[in-house]
Amino acid sequence: MCGLCGVLGGKGHWSDSAAAPAVFANRTEPQTRAHERQARTRLLNAVLKYQGIVVRDWSGSSYLLTSLTGRTAIVDTIADLWPAAERLAGRPIDPLDERYLATLAKSN
């Protein structure tokens, strides 16, 4: 897909609550798609920091992953993000690894 198609196209993801405000009616503040993506990107960065991966929102339709060595990948969804992060890290990423969870707990 070319960059322009990615910017103009882009379907909503099931995790986007801005597209279904009735589902999250108890929110006290308005929720926009951009606000949700920013929050999701911050969370992904907190989780992948230990792996040496940085995640950026790319034009509101994809995610740009960058490793400490400069390797990059562009993915469309969070489901695509995990295999790409493993490729960039050069090793499997186990989100339930005890050392990894301990490191996350210390950072909070």
GIVEN-V806577 format. One record per backbone hydrogen bond with DSSP energy under -1.0 kcal/mol. NH is the residue of the N-H (numbers start at 1). CO is the residue of the C=O. Records with the same first field share a line. If there is no record, write none. Layout:
# GIVEN-V806577
NH=CO  CO
This chain:
# GIVEN-V806577
6=2
7=3
8=4
9=5
16=13
20=17
23=20
25=22
27=24
36=32
37=33
38=34
39=35
40=36
41=37
42=38
43=39
44=40
45=41
46=42
47=43
48=44
49=45
52=49
53=48
54=66
56=64
58=62
61=58
62=58
63=75
64=56
65=73
66=54
67=71
70=67
73=65
75=63
81=77
82=78
84=80
85=81
86=82
87=83
88=84
89=85
90=86
91=86
97=94
101=97
102=98
103=99
104=100
105=101
106=102
107=103
